[in-house]
Amino acid sequence: MNILLINGSPRAGRSNSVKLAEAFIEGFKECSKANGTTDEVYQIDVAKANIAPCKGCFACWKNTEGKCCIKDDMTTVIEKQLWADVIIWSFPLYYFNVPGILKNLIDRQLPMNLPFMIDRTDGTGSGSHPSRYDMSGKKHVLISTCGFYSAKGNYDCVRSMFDHFCSKDRYETIFCGQGELFDVKSLSSRTNQYLESVRKAGKEFASGGITDKTRGDLNTLLYPKEVFEQMADASWGISKDTGKKEDESLVFTRQMAALYNRGSYDGKDRVLEIHYTDIDKCYQILLNKDGSKVYTDGSLKATTRIDTPWDVWLSISRGEIGGSAALAKKMYKVSGDFSLMIDWDKFFGNAGGGTQEEPETAGKLKKPTMLTMLIPWIVLWVAVPINGDIGPLITLAVCGLVPLIMAQHSMTIYDRISIGTVAALSLFSALTGSARAASNLGYLAFGLMWLLSCLTKEPLCACYVKYNYGAENALKNPIFMKTNYILAAAWGVLYLCTATWTFFLSRAGFGTSLIIINNLMPVLMGIFTRWFENWYPAWVAGGSGK
């Protein structure tokens, strides 16, 4: 298909609205490519075009048969409108209507009509003029952003105008509030979600029509009204109290504070103190059940403190460098309560209208659970030593039932390895009658599985706990990964040692003591794990770790 993009923004290529239009076209072309067809796109930046105002001389009606007496770029605009199958009108909302330069182009469409009076049948206006050309097969899409928190109720004039010359309900619209946020790099995670919805809308439009689900996503606010208005007010860089210009770092900190998600409040008031070391500016953000507030006088007692160069924190906010990677490289330091940093996305990353995506199995399977891996091993170590005849059969039955019991959960490779290994050891025990050997080999195999996982890109424990720290994004966090590599190695060493002392102590007749030791050590290791996973990241963040 032929697609004409009319970019009516005075900002031309810097337009936020055209970012949405480009995403829509990408989705449209993706659908066409899947169907084995191609699209040709022609873009007109009205701000760069030479289009003079209409003179109102009606020469195009009376004298020149649809040719305007003004010789400028409007000739190309009309030619491309006749060429196009789909016409996309992209523009910001200026003073409750299209920008003046686009209205000027719309006025110059007069040669495309004939002068005769006709009645309308769509209930719009009291009359019309017939089209000089057959435009019945053209599809029109209006894509626009505005500066209000919501587009609702602000596009009445736009709709009314397009009702007249496109015919009522014969064009598609994507109107988005909070449009200036698409130019803020630090908010790209949320705005990219919206752009993905626009891309999906383009794909659906090409295949027949935008679905109600996608329309709902497009009508979802980028951020709640109060959050957006706080960010918008702060963005002007002017103090509400004095009217004077504020420091750029304070403006940024106020905008960051506006992103605080009050729904994350857990009954604990927090004070985040940020010290921009290179410019020697320090601000405090109070986070409580009522929202957030920025203090500049240092009057509060900080619970968490961040010491960072201003340019580093700015780069992190823009996504130019990962926050966890910068912390691992000691580009900034954190002291005090580190739980705020661990749950940063919960406190500051989900204030938008959208929701955080679930793991890749969302809608089909729940996230993996370590129980799937552990149950076969526990049954092996309990049932087989108790009864060498029935124990292996019970363990085999459990290995067959676990996938059915955990059918709603996604399975990791370690779940499958565990079920397969335990089943093999159970068969070995049943066929040879060596219950003690099967149990001890289980400790050895379990320890090796933990240790060998340290040679992979995803250590065993990370497969399960990553969903608490951003799922796949957690694997890009150097501190998270190092923590899990250390813990995986520790658990591996524990069970290799367990296999060793079990072999010797069981031969020495320490059966009762061995049961106590083998049950106590995993409990102690579990306590250590809970402590270490909190202590180690905070230790590194404080500048002590390497």
N, C-alpha and C positions, 0 to 999 in steps of 0.2 A: 504494500500500500504506500501511497504518497502521504507523508505527514508534514504539515506546515506548522511550525512553532513560531507564534508571534509573541516575542518577549517585550511586553509593554512597560518594563521597569525603567525609570530614569537612570538606574544604576547599571543597566546593561548586564554584562557578565558577572557582576558582583551581586546580582539579585538573589535574595533568598527564595523567592517564588520560583525562579527558573531552576533552582536545585530540585524542587519537587517535580517540575515539568520534565526535567531530564530523567529523573527516576521513573516517572510514568512511562516515558518513551522506551527506557531500557526494558521495562516489563513487557511492553507491547511488542518490541522486537524479539524478545525471548520467546514469546508465544508464536510469532511468525516463523522463527527459525525452527521451532519444534515441529511446525506444520510444513516445513520445506519451502517456505516462501521468504522473500526479503522485503525490507521496507527502505524507502528513500526519505530522508529527513532534510527539510530546508528550514533554516532559522532566520528570522528577521528580527534584529535588535532595533526597535523603534527609536531608541535614544541615539543611535548612530545613523539612522536613515534621514534623508532629506525629504520631508513631507510637510509642505506648507499648509496653512489653514484653508478650509473651503471658502470660496469667495461668495457663494450663494447666488451665482449668476445663472445657474441652470442651463448653461450651454450644453452640458452633457445630455440633457433631455431634449433640448430644442434644436440644436445645431449639429452636434458632432456624433450622434448615435452611440452614446455610451463612452465617449472618449473625453476625459477631463482636459480642459484648456490649460491646466497647469502641468507642465512637463517636469516631473520629478519622480522620486522613487515609488510613489503610489501606484504607478503603472505596473511595476513589478509585483507589488502587494496583491493587486487584483488578479494578475496573471497566475500567481501562485495559489490564490484562493480557488481559482477555477481548476487548477492542476491537482489540488490536494483532495484526498479522500477523507482525511481527518485534519481538522484545524484546532490547534491547542492555543488558547488565549491565556497567557501567563502574565500576571501583574500583581503588584501589591495594592492593598486598599488605601487610597489617599482621600481623606476627607469624605468618607463613606461612598466613594465611587472610584472608577478607574483613574489612573494618573492622566493629567492633561494631554500628554503626548499621545497616549493611546486613544483618548476620546477624539483627538484630532484625526487620527487614522480612521476611526469608526465613522466620523462625519464625512470623510472623503470617499466612503463606500457608495455615495449617492449614484455614481454612474452605473452601478450594478443593478439598479432598479429602473422601472419604466414609470412615467409620470401619472399614469391613470389611477383613478380611485377604485378600490375594491373593498368589499366587506370582509371582515375576519370571522373565522369560525371557531377560534380558540379562546374567545372571551377576553382577548388583550386589546385594549384601546377601542377607538370608535371607527377605525378604518386603516387601510394600508395601501401600499403600492406594490404591484406585481414585480417579481424578479425578472430581470432581462435574460437571465441564464437559468438553466435547470440545476437548482441547488438541492433538490430533494434527497439526493443520496449522500450529501455531506454530513459528517459527524463532527459535532463541536464539543470541546471539553474546556471548561473554565477552571484554571488552577491559580489559587491566590492565597497569600498570607496577609495577616493584618497584625497590628500591634496590641490589640485587646487580648485579654486572657482567653476569650472564646470568640469564634467566628459567628456564633448564633446571634441573630438579630441585627447584624451590622452590614449585611449585604443586600438589603431590600432594594436600594437604588440600582445596584448592579443587575440583580435578577430582573427587575422591571425593564431595564434597557435591553437586555439580551432576549427577554420574552418578546419584545417588539420585532427585532430583526432576525432572530433565530427560530422563533415560534416557541410558545410556552411548552415546557417539559420535553423539548426536543434537543436538549443539550445536557451534558454531564457536568457536575461540579465537584471540586475538591477545594474547600475553603478551610484554612487552618489558622487558628489564633496563635499568639506568641511567636510570630514569624521571625523576630529578630534573634531568637535563640538558635536558629540554624547557622548563625554566624559566630557562635561562641564555641570554640574548640573544646573547652572543658565540659560541655554538656553533650558532646557528640554521641555518647553511648545511648542517650535517650532520643536525640534527634535522628540518629541512624535507625532506631527502631521504627520511627514514624516514616522515614524515607523507604524503609523496607515494605511498609504497608502500602505506600504510594506505588512502589514498584509492582507489588502484587496486584494492585488495582488496575495498573496498565495491562498486565498480563491477562486479567479476567475480562477487561473491557475488550481486548482484542479477540477473546474467545466467545464473546456474546453479551457480557454484562457483569458489573461489579456485584459481588455477593453481599448479602446483609451482614455477614461476619466481618468482611473487610470494611464495609461502610462504618460499622461500629468502631473498628480500630481507628479509622480516619477521624471519627468524631470524638475520640477520647482525648481529653486535654493532655498536653505535654506535661504540665505540672498543675497541681491544684491552684485555684485562684489566688489564695493568700501567698503561696510560695512564689508564684510568678510575679505578683505585684511587688513583693519584697525585693526580688532580684531586679525587676525593672526600675524600681525607685533607687536602688543602690547604684545601678549602672550609670546614672547621670553624674555621679561623682560629686554631689553637692550635699552638704550637711542640712538636714531638716531643721536643725536648731539655729544655725548661724547663717545658712545660705551660702557659705563659703565653700570653695573647692576642697575636696578631701584627697588625701594621699592615695595613689593607685593601689597600694597594698591594702589599705583599709577598705577601699571599695570592693576589691576582690574578696577579702575576708568576710565582708557583709554578704556578698552573693553566695559564698560557700556556706555561711551560717543559714541562709534562707533555704538551703537544700535539706536541712535537718528534717528527718522523718519522725514526727511526734509519735507515730504508731510504734516506734521501736523502743519507746520509754519503758524501762523495766523496773521502775520504782527507785532508781538510783540517779540522783542528780550528778551531772558531770561538768567539769570545767576544763575545756581544751585550751591550752595556752600555746600559741604559735609565736615563736621568736624568729624573725627573718634576720639571720645573723649578719649578712653582708650590708644591709641597710639599717641595721639596729632598730627595727620596729617590732614591737611586741603587743599582741592583742589576745584577749581572752574571750572565749565563746561559752556562755552558760547554756547547757542543754538540760531541759527538764520537761515535765509533763505539759507545760504551757507553750513550749516551742523553744526558740533560741534567741539569744541576745548577745550582742558584741560589746565588750567593755574595753576601753582604751587606757584606763587609769591603773590597771594592775591591782585592783582592790580585792579580787577574789583569790582563793587558794586553789591552785591548779591541781587537778587529779591526773591529768596527762599533759605532758609538755613535749612539743616538737621544736627542735632547733634545726633550722634549715636555711640555706641561702634562698633568697627570694626567687631567683631565676630557676632554681631546681624545683621548687614547689609549683611554680607557674608551668614548667615543662611537664610535670606530673599531671597537673590538672588538665592540660591540653592533650594528654595522651601521647606526648612525644617520647616519654620514657615511663616505664612501669614503676609504680610506687614501691612495690616489693623489691624489684630489681635495684632501684636506687638505694633502698634501705640496706640491702645486702652488700652493696658497694660502698656503704658508709657515706653516701652523699648527704644524708641527714641523720639525726639521732632522735630517739624517743625515750623518754623516761616517765616513771609513774605507772599508772594503770594501763597495761598494754592491751586489755580486752577491747578497748575502744578501737584500736588499730586492727585487731583480728576481725572485729565485726563492723569495719568501716562501711562496707556496702549496705549493711543493714541500717546504719544510722544516717548515712548521707547518699547512698546510691539508689534508693528506691522511693524517692519522694514524688516521682512522676506518676502520670495517670496509668502507665503501663505496668505490667507485673514482670517480675524476674522469671526468666525461662527456667523450666525444669530440665533435668538431664535429657539426653538425646532420646531416651525411651519414654518421655512424658506422653501421657495419653494411652500408653500400651502397658508398660511395665513400671513398677516402682524401682527406686534406686536399689543397688545391691546392698545386702546386709551380711555382716561377717558371720552371723549365725549359720548361714548356708554352708560356709566353709568349716566352722567349728563343730557342728553337731556330729558329723561322721567320726571325727577324731575322738571326741569325748566318749562316744559310745564304744569305740574300739578300745580305749584305755580302761573303760569301766567294765563292759560286758565280757570281753574276751578273757581277762585274768580271773574273773569270778567263776566262769564255767567254760572250759575249753571246748565243750561239745555244742552247747546252745549259744554261747556268746558270739561266735563267728556268724551263725545264722541270723541272730538278731541284728548284728552289724550290717550284714548284707542287705537285710530287709530295710534298714534305715537308709542305706545308700540308695536304694531304689525309690524310697518314699520322699526323701528330701527334695528332689526336683519337683515332685508333685505338690508337696506342702508349700514350697517357696515359689510356686509357679507364677505368682504375681510380681515377683522381683526379678530384675535383670541379674544374670549370672556372670561372674568374672571368670577369667581363666584359672584363677586359684581355687574357685569353687569346683570346677571340673576336675582339676588335678587332684584335689582332696578326695572327692567322691571316688575317682578312679583308683587312686593309691590305696585308700582304706578298703575298697572292695577287693583289691588284689591281695592285701595283707590278710583279710578275713578268709579268703580262699586258701591262702598259704597255711593259715592256722588250722582250718578245717581239714585240709588234706594231710598235713604232717603231724597235727596234734601238738604243735609247738606254740602254745598260747603266749608263754613268756617271751619268746623270741619275736613273735608278731607284734606284741605290745611295744617291745623295746625298739624294734625296727621302725615302728610308728613314730617314736620320739625322734629318731634319727632322720627319717624322711621329712617330718614336720619342720625340724630345724633347718635342713638343707633347703626346703622350699622358701623359707624366710630369707636365708642368706643368698640364695641364687637370685631372688627377686631384686637384690641390691645391684645386680649387674644389668638390670633392665631400665627402661626410661620411666617406669612406674612401679616403685616398690610396693610390696604386698599391702601394707596398711593404707597407703595413699589411694588404692583402688576403692576403698570404702569411705574414708573420711573426707575425700576431696569434695564431696557434695555439700559439705558444711562450709566450704571455703570458696565457692564459686565454680564448682564442678571442674571442667577442663581448664578453666583459667587458673586454677590452683596449681596446675602442673607447670605453669610459667613463673611461679613464685619460688625463687631460689631458697628462701628461708623455710618455706613449707616443705620443699623437696628434701632439703638437707635434714630437717627434723625427722622426716619419715624414713630416710635412708638410715639414720642413726638408730631409730627405734626398730626398724626391720632387722638390722644387724644384731641389735641387743637381744631380740626375741629368738633369732636364729642361734646365737651363741648359747642362750639359756637352754634350748632344747637339745642342742648337741651335747652340752654338759649333762643334761638330764639323762640322755641315752647312755652316757659314759658311767655316771655314778649308779644308775639303775642296774647296769650290767654287773658291776663289781659288788654292790651292796646286796643285790638279790642272791648272789652266789655265797655271800658271807652270812646269809640268814637274817638280814635286817628287813624283813618283809613289812612289819607294821610301821616301823620308822620311815621306810621308803614311801609308803602310802601318804604319810603326813607330809613328808618333804615335797613329794611330787605334786601335791595339791596346794601346799603353802607357797611354793616359789612362783607359780603363775599369778597368784593373788598379789604377792609383793611386787612382781613385775608390772602388773596392771596399775598398782598405786604409783609406781615410778613413772609409768607411761603418762598418766594423767598429769603428774607434776611436771615432767620434762616437756610435754607439748605446750605448756604455758610458760615455763621458765626459760627455755632455750631461745624462742623467738624474741622475748623481752630482753634477754642477755645480749643477743646480737644487736637488737635495735638500740640498746644503750651504748653501743660502741665498743663492747668488750669482746664480742665474737670475731672470728676471722673468716 
